[in-house]
């Protein structure tokens, strides 16, 4: 759908017709962004690169922008966070615009759907019509809220599956094999998806009683990795390392730790210490790539001592 065909619709400020760019200062920021995206996608007057894109080609950028938001948060850089959130918002607008061109849905439908979901998933905050509940509502008990959240999400999944089944019946399309762990996005990072899959399985009661039992499982998987390594079987080794990583994701869930954040922090710590090790080597006349392992290990331990003492 081109920008020209949109011209007669109500704008973000309620005005109809005319040029929405005639008074940029009065134009709402979100309305301006939607208008700019429509222009970029115009097959005649838009940007050739933007016009050539599809949902599939844009997805990698969407994922990348989400990671850049996470990075800005981790660095505590609010100016960067503002910019990265804008980049991520652009991805939402881009997808919504392409869907609108196909007659599927528009940005307003996306915003309306998430608003409805917020109301539906927060019956302890809103009435069914979206009105706020009184501040002293007894529905805000934390334990009850968590159980209620899980129940609502399960109901939503069941309703969504039933909708899909009905659509397939109407289109005479065979249904898929039932998947009790379905619905967890395959595009998620593997570690994050492992944690979500294990959480989904735990909802059926298939879980360890406590974190200590998961530690035992991690040790068991570590032994199996060692056995596969000793056997020199690359395929078995890959499988056992996968089992080990899945068990670690389970351990993180039981401990209340986000595995992606833990791994990101652990990697950052390694980077920090590696840089400090290089500085120690340089101070003693050595350098990375020219020092033997014993010298690097000594510098690594010195870097750890500096860090423990609060040094650079």
C-alpha positions as CSV (number, residue, x, y, z in Angstrom):
1,X,0.0,0.0,0.0
2,X,1.6,3.2,-1.1
3,X,1.9,6.5,0.8
4,X,-0.6,8.1,-1.7
5,X,-3.3,5.5,-0.8
6,X,-2.8,6.4,2.9
7,X,-3.2,10.1,2.4
8,X,-7.0,10.2,3.1
9,X,-6.7,8.3,6.4
10,X,-6.8,9.9,9.9
11,X,-3.4,11.0,10.9
12,X,-1.8,10.7,14.3
13,X,-3.3,14.0,15.4
14,X,-6.7,13.2,14.0
15,X,-6.3,15.4,10.9
16,X,-7.5,14.0,7.5
17,X,-6.1,14.7,4.1
18,X,-3.4,17.2,3.2
19,X,0.3,16.8,3.4
20,X,1.3,15.3,6.8
21,X,4.8,16.8,6.4
22,X,3.4,20.4,5.8
23,X,4.0,21.2,9.5
24,X,6.8,18.9,10.8
25,X,6.9,20.6,14.2
26,X,3.2,19.6,14.8
27,X,3.6,16.0,13.6
28,X,3.7,13.4,16.3
29,X,7.0,11.5,16.3
30,X,5.5,8.1,15.8
31,X,3.2,9.3,13.0
32,X,6.3,10.8,11.4
33,X,8.2,7.6,11.6
34,X,5.3,5.6,10.1
35,X,5.0,8.2,7.3
36,X,8.7,8.0,6.5
37,X,8.7,4.3,6.4
38,X,5.7,4.3,4.0
39,X,7.7,6.7,1.8
40,X,10.8,4.5,1.9
41,X,8.7,1.5,0.8
42,X,6.9,3.4,-2.0
43,X,7.7,1.3,-5.1
44,X,7.9,4.4,-7.3
45,X,9.4,7.2,-5.1
46,X,11.0,5.2,-2.3
47,X,14.4,3.7,-1.5
48,X,15.3,0.8,-3.8
49,X,17.0,-1.1,-0.9
50,X,14.0,-0.7,1.4
51,X,11.5,-1.6,-1.4
52,X,13.5,-4.8,-2.1
53,X,13.4,-6.1,1.5
54,X,11.1,-8.9,2.8
55,X,10.3,-10.2,6.2
56,X,13.0,-12.8,5.9
57,X,15.7,-10.4,4.8
58,X,14.9,-7.9,7.7
59,X,14.8,-10.5,10.5
60,X,18.6,-10.6,10.9
61,X,18.6,-6.8,11.5
62,X,15.8,-7.2,13.9
63,X,17.7,-9.7,16.0
64,X,20.9,-7.6,15.8
65,X,19.1,-4.5,17.0
66,X,17.7,-6.4,20.0
67,X,21.2,-7.4,20.9
68,X,22.5,-3.9,20.6
69,X,19.8,-2.7,23.0
70,X,21.0,-5.4,25.5
71,X,24.6,-4.2,25.0
72,X,23.6,-0.5,25.7
73,X,21.9,-1.6,28.9
74,X,24.9,-3.7,29.9
75,X,27.1,-0.7,29.4
76,X,24.8,1.6,31.3
77,X,24.9,4.0,28.3
78,X,21.5,5.7,28.3
79,X,22.2,7.8,25.2
80,X,23.2,4.7,23.3
81,X,20.1,3.0,24.7
82,X,17.9,5.8,23.3
83,X,19.4,5.4,19.9
84,X,19.3,1.6,19.9
85,X,15.6,1.6,21.0
86,X,14.9,3.8,18.0
87,X,16.7,1.3,15.7
88,X,14.6,-1.5,17.3
89,X,11.4,0.4,16.9
90,X,12.3,1.0,13.2
91,X,12.4,-2.8,12.8
92,X,8.8,-3.1,14.2
93,X,7.6,-0.3,11.9
94,X,9.4,-2.0,8.9
95,X,7.7,-5.3,9.5
96,X,4.3,-3.7,10.1
97,X,4.6,-1.7,7.0
98,X,5.3,-4.8,4.8
99,X,2.4,-6.6,6.4
100,X,0.1,-3.6,5.7
101,X,1.2,-3.7,2.1
102,X,0.1,-7.3,1.9
103,X,-3.3,-6.5,3.6
104,X,-2.4,-8.6,6.7
105,X,-2.2,-6.0,9.5
106,X,-0.8,-2.6,10.2
107,X,1.2,-0.9,13.0
108,X,-2.0,0.0,14.9
109,X,-3.0,-3.6,14.9
110,X,0.3,-4.5,16.5
111,X,0.0,-1.8,19.1
112,X,-3.6,-2.8,19.8
113,X,-2.8,-6.5,20.2
114,X,0.0,-5.9,22.7
115,X,-2.2,-3.5,24.6
116,X,-5.0,-6.1,24.8
117,X,-2.4,-8.7,25.9
118,X,-1.1,-6.5,28.7
119,X,-4.7,-6.0,30.0
120,X,-5.4,-9.8,29.7
121,X,-2.2,-10.8,31.4
122,X,-2.6,-8.3,34.3
123,X,-6.0,-9.0,35.8
124,X,-4.4,-7.9,39.1
125,X,-3.8,-4.4,37.7
126,X,-6.6,-3.9,35.2
127,X,-10.3,-4.7,34.8
128,X,-11.2,-6.6,31.7
129,X,-11.9,-3.3,29.9
130,X,-8.5,-1.9,30.8
131,X,-9.5,0.3,33.7
132,X,-7.0,0.4,36.5
133,X,-7.8,-1.5,39.7
134,X,-7.5,0.3,43.1
135,X,-4.0,0.5,44.5
136,X,-5.0,-1.7,47.5
137,X,-6.4,-4.5,45.4
138,X,-5.8,-7.9,47.1
139,X,-5.2,-9.4,43.7
140,X,-1.6,-8.2,43.8
141,X,-0.2,-11.0,46.0
142,X,3.2,-11.9,44.3
143,X,2.8,-15.7,44.6
144,X,-0.8,-15.5,43.1
145,X,0.4,-13.2,40.4
146,X,3.1,-15.6,39.2
147,X,0.8,-18.6,39.1
148,X,-1.9,-16.5,37.4
149,X,0.6,-15.3,34.8
150,X,1.6,-18.9,33.9
151,X,-2.1,-20.0,33.7
152,X,-3.0,-17.1,31.4
153,X,-0.1,-17.9,29.1
154,X,-1.1,-21.5,29.0
155,X,-4.7,-20.5,28.1
156,X,-3.4,-18.2,25.4
157,X,-1.3,-21.0,23.9
158,X,-4.3,-23.4,23.9
159,X,-6.5,-20.8,22.3
160,X,-3.9,-20.0,19.6
161,X,-3.5,-23.7,18.8
162,X,-7.2,-24.1,18.5
163,X,-7.3,-21.1,16.1
164,X,-4.6,-22.7,14.0
165,X,-6.4,-26.0,14.0
166,X,-9.6,-24.3,12.8
167,X,-7.7,-22.5,10.1
168,X,-6.2,-25.7,8.9
169,X,-9.6,-27.5,8.9
170,X,-11.1,-24.7,6.8
171,X,-8.2,-24.9,4.4
172,X,-8.1,-28.7,4.5
173,X,-4.5,-28.7,5.6
174,X,-3.3,-31.7,7.7
175,X,-2.5,-30.8,11.2
176,X,1.1,-31.0,12.6
177,X,2.2,-33.6,15.1
178,X,1.3,-32.4,18.6
179,X,4.2,-30.6,20.3
180,X,3.9,-30.0,24.0
181,X,7.0,-27.9,24.0
182,X,6.1,-25.9,20.9
183,X,5.9,-22.2,20.7
184,X,9.5,-21.3,21.8
185,X,11.0,-19.3,19.0
186,X,13.7,-21.3,17.1
187,X,15.5,-18.0,16.3
188,X,16.4,-17.5,20.0
189,X,20.0,-17.9,21.0
190,X,20.6,-21.6,21.8
191,X,21.3,-21.1,25.5
192,X,18.2,-18.9,26.0
193,X,16.0,-21.3,24.1
194,X,17.3,-24.2,26.2
195,X,16.3,-22.4,29.4
196,X,12.8,-21.7,28.0
197,X,12.4,-25.3,26.8
198,X,13.4,-26.6,30.2
199,X,11.0,-24.2,31.9
200,X,8.2,-25.3,29.6
201,X,8.9,-29.0,30.5
202,X,9.0,-28.1,34.2
203,X,5.5,-26.7,33.9
204,X,4.4,-30.3,33.2
205,X,6.1,-31.5,36.4
206,X,9.2,-32.9,34.5
207,X,11.9,-31.3,36.6
208,X,14.4,-31.8,39.4
209,X,13.4,-30.9,43.0
210,X,16.2,-28.4,43.6
211,X,19.4,-26.9,42.1
212,X,21.6,-29.3,44.0
213,X,20.2,-32.2,41.9
214,X,20.9,-30.3,38.7
215,X,24.5,-29.8,39.8
216,X,24.7,-33.6,40.0
217,X,23.4,-33.8,36.5
218,X,25.9,-31.3,35.3
219,X,28.7,-33.5,36.8
220,X,27.3,-36.6,35.1
221,X,27.2,-34.8,31.8
222,X,30.8,-33.6,32.3
223,X,31.9,-37.2,32.9
224,X,30.2,-38.2,29.7
225,X,32.0,-35.4,27.8
226,X,35.3,-36.7,29.1
227,X,34.4,-40.3,28.0
228,X,33.5,-39.1,24.5
229,X,36.7,-37.1,24.3
230,X,38.8,-40.1,25.4
231,X,37.0,-42.2,22.8
232,X,37.9,-39.8,20.0
233,X,34.4,-39.7,18.7
234,X,33.6,-36.2,17.4
235,X,29.9,-36.9,16.8
236,X,29.4,-38.3,20.3
237,X,31.5,-35.5,21.8
238,X,29.3,-32.8,20.1
239,X,26.2,-34.6,21.5
240,X,27.6,-34.8,25.0
241,X,28.7,-31.2,25.0
242,X,25.1,-30.2,23.9
243,X,23.7,-32.3,26.8
244,X,26.1,-30.5,29.2
245,X,25.1,-27.1,28.0
246,X,21.4,-27.9,28.3
247,X,22.0,-29.1,31.9
248,X,23.8,-25.9,32.7
249,X,20.9,-23.9,31.3
250,X,18.6,-26.0,33.6
251,X,20.9,-25.2,36.5
252,X,20.7,-21.5,35.8
253,X,16.9,-21.6,35.7
254,X,16.8,-23.4,39.1
255,X,19.2,-20.8,40.5
256,X,17.1,-17.9,39.2
257,X,20.0,-16.8,36.9
258,X,19.5,-15.8,33.3
259,X,22.0,-18.0,31.4
260,X,22.5,-15.5,28.5
261,X,23.3,-12.7,31.0
262,X,25.6,-15.0,33.0
263,X,27.5,-16.1,29.9
264,X,27.7,-12.5,28.6
265,X,29.1,-11.4,31.9
266,X,31.5,-14.3,32.0
267,X,32.8,-13.5,28.5
268,X,33.2,-9.8,29.5
269,X,35.2,-10.8,32.5
270,X,37.5,-13.0,30.3
271,X,38.0,-10.1,27.9
272,X,38.8,-7.7,30.8
273,X,41.3,-10.1,32.3
274,X,42.9,-10.9,28.9
275,X,43.5,-7.3,28.3
276,X,45.1,-6.9,31.8
277,X,47.2,-10.0,31.1
278,X,48.5,-8.3,27.9
279,X,49.4,-5.2,29.9
280,X,51.3,-7.3,32.5
281,X,53.2,-9.1,29.7
282,X,54.1,-5.7,28.1
283,X,55.3,-4.4,31.4
284,X,57.8,-7.3,31.7
285,X,59.0,-6.9,28.2
286,X,56.8,-9.6,26.7
287,X,53.9,-9.6,24.3
288,X,51.0,-11.7,23.2
289,X,52.0,-14.1,20.5
290,X,55.7,-14.0,21.7
291,X,55.3,-15.2,25.2
292,X,55.1,-18.9,26.2
293,X,52.1,-20.4,28.1
294,X,53.9,-20.2,31.5
295,X,54.5,-16.4,31.1
296,X,50.9,-15.9,30.1
297,X,49.6,-17.9,33.0
298,X,51.7,-15.9,35.4
299,X,50.4,-12.6,33.9
300,X,46.9,-14.0,34.0
301,X,47.2,-14.7,37.7
302,X,48.6,-11.2,38.3
303,X,45.6,-9.8,36.4
304,X,43.2,-11.7,38.7
305,X,45.0,-10.5,41.8
306,X,44.8,-6.9,40.5
307,X,41.1,-7.3,39.9
308,X,40.5,-8.8,43.4
309,X,42.4,-5.9,44.9
310,X,40.2,-3.4,43.0
311,X,43.0,-2.5,40.5
312,X,42.6,-1.7,36.7
